[in-house]
Amino acid sequence: MLLHKEILNFYINSSIHVALAVCSLTYITILEFKIPLDNTEFFFIFFASVTGYNFVKYFGVVKFYHVNLTRWLKWIQIFSMICFSLTCYFLFHLPLRTLIFTIILALITFLYAVPFLPKKKLFKENKSLRNIGGLKVFLIAVVWCGVIVFIPIVNNNSAIDMNIVLTGVQRFLFVIMLMLPFEIRDLQFDSLKLYTIPQRLGLTGTKVLGIVLGLVMFSLEFFKSEMNFTSVLIFLSIDIITILLIVFSKENQGKYFSSFWVEGVPILWLFLILIFI
């Protein structure tokens, strides 16, 4: 049992779970717009997601405690280095247009984690984009949306029509919804200077926002030129599940509530599509 728990913790803490969620949403886009599957693109997105998330999560820890890293963090560091190497390998096998678009998203991710804003002009100390009040959730949603919707489109050299724009907006709202349980969980730890959504709206207001975002996200489906009844039904089910996870979120939530169950919603979404469509 202890071994199983350690494996699960490594699976979550090493960002494999969130990378599979990103890949699931990417594959949903591929299926929705009937884009040929590009294995190079798909492997790149997986390894880049692991690399990017681990860089954001552990940059400060490794920077200040690199001499006395815990055993599990050392393994994550080694795993991240392997994933980074594979990311670079697959990156330079992508078409130039995809490479340029990817570099832009990578730059946003880098600036999100690394302090670069001058302390003399704007802040008392150097800050990264994640430390700017209210910006964190929206930056994450932008990067996710760019990866899961527009990288497959750009890589396939497809024209961006209204259906793709609507899907991009839906995924942007969906990622924000997935972030809300994390924001609620971290309410007791986050600095008041971050101006997170729960800090601004309160616990109830954040849950109401999640419900509103879910309603808006689903309503956009009816503005698309093509609709599949089964797909819409699955989309509605995922929307309801996500809303319920937001509603039942609390500050003192279970260890795996957000990091496993909430992040697992995109995987469930793809699973339902593969079974019923």
SENUMAR-452002 format. One record per residue (C-alpha): residue number from 1; residue in one letter; x, y, z. Coordinates in pm, 1 decimal. Last residue first. Layout:
<sites>
     i   aa          x          y          z
   NUM    A          X          Y          Z
...
</sites>
This chain:
<sites>
     i   aa          x          y          z
   277    I    -1828.2      838.0    -3046.0
   276    F    -1929.4      664.4    -2723.0
   275    I    -1610.1      506.6    -2591.4
   274    L    -1344.0      738.4    -2734.5
   273    I    -1547.8     1044.5    -2639.8
   272    L    -1603.8      920.5    -2284.8
   271    F    -1230.0      856.3    -2235.8
   270    L    -1144.4     1199.1    -2377.3
   269    W    -1368.9     1367.9    -2119.7
   268    L    -1239.6     1145.7    -1838.3
   267    I     -884.5     1255.1    -1920.9
   266    P     -998.1     1618.4    -1922.9
   265    V    -1156.8     1566.3    -1576.3
   264    G     -840.8     1416.3    -1424.6
   263    E     -703.3     1751.8    -1313.7
   262    V    -1004.4     1788.0    -1085.1
   261    W     -972.0     1434.4     -948.1
   260    F     -593.9     1414.0     -908.5
   259    S     -439.3     1744.3     -794.8
   258    S     -770.9     1899.0     -695.1
   257    F     -921.9     1635.1     -466.4
   256    Y     -598.8     1438.1     -411.4
   255    K     -495.6     1577.5      -73.3
   254    G     -851.0     1618.9       48.5
   253    Q     -992.5     1968.5       82.7
   252    N     -931.8     2210.8      367.0
   251    E     -999.9     2525.9      165.0
   250    K    -1318.4     2393.2       10.7
   249    S    -1436.8     2263.7     -324.8
   248    F    -1783.5     2108.2     -343.4
   247    V    -1918.7     2377.2     -579.2
   246    I    -1606.5     2364.5     -797.3
   245    L    -1620.7     1986.8     -831.0
   244    L    -1992.5     2015.4     -908.0
   243    I    -1921.8     2268.7    -1184.3
   242    T    -1660.3     2038.0    -1335.4
   241    I    -1900.5     1741.4    -1330.7
   240    I    -2174.2     1953.9    -1491.0
   239    D    -1943.5     2071.2    -1771.1
   238    I    -1816.8     1718.5    -1829.6
   237    S    -2175.3     1593.6    -1862.1
   236    L    -2266.5     1881.9    -2095.6
   235    F    -1966.7     1802.7    -2316.7
   234    I    -2069.8     1435.8    -2326.2
   233    L    -2421.3     1538.1    -2433.6
   232    V    -2281.8     1780.4    -2691.5
   231    S    -2056.4     1509.5    -2833.9
   230    T    -2348.5     1265.0    -2851.3
   229    F    -2570.7     1519.1    -3028.3
   228    N    -2306.2     1621.5    -3281.2
   227    M    -2307.2     1986.9    -3375.7
   226    E    -2176.5     2176.4    -3678.1
   225    S    -2191.0     2551.6    -3743.3
   224    K    -2098.1     2640.1    -3387.7
   223    F    -2307.9     2896.5    -3199.5
   222    F    -2481.6     2626.6    -2992.7
   221    E    -2154.6     2521.6    -2828.0
   220    L    -2114.6     2873.3    -2689.5
   219    S    -2396.0     2795.7    -2442.4
   218    F    -2178.4     2528.6    -2277.2
   217    M    -1893.6     2766.6    -2195.7
   216    V    -2131.9     3039.3    -2079.6
   215    L    -2308.6     2803.4    -1840.1
   214    G    -1980.1     2666.6    -1705.2
   213    L    -1839.1     3016.7    -1661.9
   212    V    -2151.3     3115.1    -1466.4
   211    I    -2120.9     2809.6    -1240.4
   210    G    -1752.6     2879.2    -1174.9
   209    L    -1828.7     3243.9    -1099.0
   208    V    -2089.9     3132.8     -845.2
   207    K    -1824.6     2912.3     -685.1
   206    T    -1581.4     3202.9     -666.3
   205    G    -1849.9     3427.7     -517.3
   204    T    -1921.7     3172.7     -246.6
   203    L    -1556.0     3142.1     -144.7
   202    G    -1479.8     3513.5     -156.0
   201    L    -1484.1     3727.4     -469.2
   200    R    -1148.6     3905.9     -450.5
   199    Q     -948.9     3664.7     -237.1
   198    P    -1121.1     3370.1     -408.8
   197    I    -1014.5     3508.6     -752.0
   196    T     -655.3     3566.9     -647.8
   195    Y     -542.9     3916.0     -551.8
   194    L     -176.9     3804.4     -532.1
   193    K      -93.0     4067.2     -269.4
   192    L     -300.7     3879.0      -12.8
   191    S      -30.5     3613.2      -15.6
   190    D     -161.1     3266.7      -90.1
   189    F     -162.6     3000.2      183.8
   188    Q     -520.0     2990.9      317.0
   187    L     -667.4     3053.5      -27.6
   186    D     -459.1     2771.9     -176.8
   185    R     -744.4     2521.1     -181.7
   184    I     -986.2     2777.7     -325.9
   183    E     -741.8     2867.2     -603.9
   182    F     -687.5     2498.2     -673.6
   181    P    -1064.8     2441.4     -691.6
   180    L    -1084.6     2744.3     -928.8
   179    M     -815.0     2626.9    -1172.0
   178    L    -1036.4     2373.5    -1349.0
   177    M    -1291.8     2648.8    -1415.7
   176    I    -1018.2     2871.4    -1558.9
   175    V     -916.3     2581.5    -1783.4
   174    F    -1275.2     2544.0    -1903.0
   173    L    -1308.8     2915.3    -1978.9
   172    F    -1000.6     2906.5    -2203.7
   171    R    -1121.2     2577.4    -2355.1
   170    Q    -1453.2     2737.9    -2447.0
   169    V    -1285.5     3048.1    -2590.2
   168    G    -1059.6     2831.3    -2807.6
   167    T    -1356.1     2621.6    -2918.7
   166    L    -1537.2     2939.7    -3023.0
   165    V    -1230.3     3055.0    -3219.3
   164    I    -1202.8     2713.3    -3386.0
   163    N    -1568.9     2717.7    -3487.2
   162    M    -1532.4     3074.0    -3616.8
   161    D    -1253.8     2981.9    -3858.1
   160    I     -876.8     2951.6    -3817.5
   159    A     -740.2     2804.4    -4140.3
   158    S     -545.0     2482.2    -4096.9
   157    N     -166.6     2460.9    -4128.2
   156    N     -174.9     2121.0    -3953.0
   155    N       79.9     2241.9    -3696.8
   154    V     -110.5     2568.4    -3658.6
   153    I     -436.9     2388.0    -3582.0
   152    P     -274.6     2129.1    -3352.8
   151    I      -84.5     2411.2    -3172.3
   150    F     -400.8     2624.1    -3156.3
   149    V     -634.0     2417.4    -2942.2
   148    I     -454.0     2228.8    -2665.5
   147    V     -131.4     2431.4    -2660.0
   146    G     -259.0     2786.2    -2708.4
   145    C     -553.0     2722.1    -2478.2
   144    W     -321.3     2589.7    -2208.1
   143    V      -96.2     2895.5    -2242.3
   142    V     -390.4     3137.8    -2227.9
   141    A     -551.1     2954.9    -1933.6
   140    I     -225.1     2964.6    -1736.4
   139    L     -191.5     3336.0    -1803.0
   138    F     -552.7     3395.4    -1697.4
   137    V     -513.5     3211.2    -1368.1
   136    K     -196.8     3398.8    -1266.4
   135    L     -290.5     3755.7    -1360.5
   134    G     -500.6     3861.6    -1060.4
   133    G     -218.4     4041.7     -881.1
   132    I      119.0     4020.1    -1050.6
   131    N      319.6     3750.8     -874.2
   130    R      271.6     3493.0    -1150.7
   129    L      430.9     3734.6    -1399.0
   128    S      760.2     3714.1    -1211.1
   127    K      872.1     3967.0     -952.9
   126    N     1195.6     4129.1     -842.0
   125    E     1160.6     4296.7     -503.6
   124    K      990.2     4605.7     -364.8
   123    F      790.0     4625.7     -687.2
   122    L      728.2     4839.9     -993.9
   121    K     1022.8     5065.0    -1070.2
   120    K     1296.6     4961.7     -831.8
   119    K     1207.4     4595.6     -825.4
   118    P     1256.0     4542.2    -1197.2
   117    L     1028.6     4270.8    -1345.3
   116    F     1233.4     3958.4    -1422.6
   115    P     1144.2     3698.0    -1161.6
   114    V     1124.9     3356.2    -1333.4
   113    A      805.7     3149.0    -1320.9
   112    Y      557.1     3330.2    -1544.3
   111    L      839.9     3469.5    -1755.4
   110    F      933.9     3114.6    -1854.2
   109    T      574.6     3013.3    -1925.6
   108    I      521.3     3321.9    -2143.5
   107    L      844.6     3242.9    -2328.0
   106    A      735.5     2882.9    -2382.3
   105    L      407.8     3003.2    -2536.6
   104    I      599.6     3228.6    -2779.0
   103    I      846.1     2947.2    -2854.3
   102    T      554.2     2719.5    -2940.7
   101    F      418.2     2960.6    -3201.8
   100    I      761.9     2985.6    -3364.4
    99    L      809.9     2606.5    -3365.4
    98    T      461.7     2544.9    -3502.7
    97    R      530.0     2775.9    -3798.6
    96    L      875.2     2617.9    -3848.6
    95    P      735.8     2264.4    -3870.5
    94    L      815.9     2039.9    -3570.9
    93    H     1120.3     1812.2    -3561.0
    92    F     1316.8     2068.3    -3362.2
    91    L     1066.1     2050.8    -3079.0
    90    F     1071.9     1669.2    -3070.2
    89    Y     1436.1     1658.0    -2959.8
    88    C     1409.0     1961.3    -2733.5
    87    T     1111.3     1809.9    -2552.0
    86    L     1296.5     1478.6    -2523.8
    85    S     1582.3     1653.0    -2345.8
    84    F     1336.8     1839.2    -2122.4
    83    C     1160.1     1513.0    -2037.7
    82    I     1490.4     1355.5    -1932.9
    81    M     1574.9     1662.3    -1724.6
    80    S     1229.6     1650.8    -1566.1
    79    F     1276.0     1285.5    -1467.2
    78    I     1608.9     1369.3    -1303.2
    77    Q     1452.0     1661.9    -1115.5
    76    I     1153.8     1448.7    -1016.5
    75    W     1391.7     1186.1     -879.2
    74    K     1579.7     1453.4     -685.5
    73    L     1249.3     1586.8     -552.9
    72    W     1158.5     1242.1     -423.6
    71    R     1489.9     1209.2     -239.5
    70    T     1471.5     1550.7      -77.9
    69    L     1702.7     1816.7     -215.1
    68    N     1973.9     1933.6       19.8
    67    V     2222.0     2100.1     -214.6
    66    H     1961.7     2237.1     -457.7
    65    Y     1773.3     2412.2     -178.6
    64    F     1742.7     2771.5     -299.5
    63    K     1720.5     2729.3     -674.3
    62    V     1566.9     2382.1     -661.7
    61    V     1277.6     2507.4     -450.5
    60    G     1227.9     2827.7     -649.9
    59    F     1209.8     2648.6     -985.1
    58    Y     1002.1     2359.8     -848.7
    57    K      646.6     2431.1     -956.2
    56    V      711.2     2642.0    -1267.9
    55    F      989.7     2416.4    -1398.1
    54    N      788.1     2107.1    -1311.9
    53    Y      492.3     2242.9    -1506.6
    52    G      697.8     2335.7    -1810.5
    51    T      896.0     2011.7    -1828.6
    50    V      591.9     1787.2    -1782.3
    49    S      394.0     1989.9    -2035.8
    48    A      686.4     1991.6    -2279.9
    47    F      711.4     1612.6    -2255.5
    46    F      342.5     1564.4    -2334.6
    45    I      317.4     1838.9    -2598.2
    44    F      628.3     1711.4    -2779.2
    43    F      495.1     1356.4    -2782.3
    42    F      175.3     1478.3    -2950.4
    41    E      349.7     1700.6    -3202.5
    40    T      585.6     1421.6    -3306.3
    39    N      296.1     1174.8    -3320.3
    38    D      101.6     1394.8    -3562.7
    37    L     -261.2     1280.1    -3562.2
    36    P     -445.9     1396.8    -3872.5
    35    I     -694.5     1674.3    -3786.2
    34    K    -1063.1     1584.9    -3786.5
    33    F    -1164.9     1912.9    -3620.6
    32    E    -1325.4     1751.6    -3316.0
    31    L    -1084.1     1456.2    -3308.9
    30    I     -772.5     1673.3    -3306.8
    29    T     -929.3     1908.9    -3053.0
    28    I    -1011.3     1611.8    -2826.4
    27    Y     -651.9     1494.9    -2873.8
    26    T     -525.7     1827.3    -2740.4
    25    L     -761.5     1806.4    -2442.4
    24    S     -628.8     1459.3    -2363.0
    23    C     -268.3     1569.8    -2411.5
    22    V     -315.1     1848.8    -2156.4
    21    A     -476.3     1606.5    -1909.7
    20    L     -194.3     1357.1    -1970.0
    19    A       52.4     1634.8    -1886.2
    18    V     -146.0     1711.2    -1567.9
    17    H     -110.0     1350.1    -1455.5
    16    I      258.0     1322.5    -1547.2
    15    S      326.9     1640.4    -1347.5
    14    S      610.1     1487.5    -1137.8
    13    N      403.6     1553.7     -825.5
    12    I      103.4     1356.8     -952.7
    11    Y      274.0     1039.4    -1075.9
    10    F      527.6     1064.2     -792.0
     9    N      243.4     1076.6     -539.5
     8    L       70.3      782.5     -706.2
     7    I      392.4      578.4     -703.4
     6    E      450.7      663.7     -338.2
     5    K       93.0      565.0     -253.6
     4    H      127.9      233.6     -434.2
     3    L      453.0      165.0     -248.0
     2    L      284.6      238.0       87.1
     1    M        0.0        0.0        0.0
</sites>
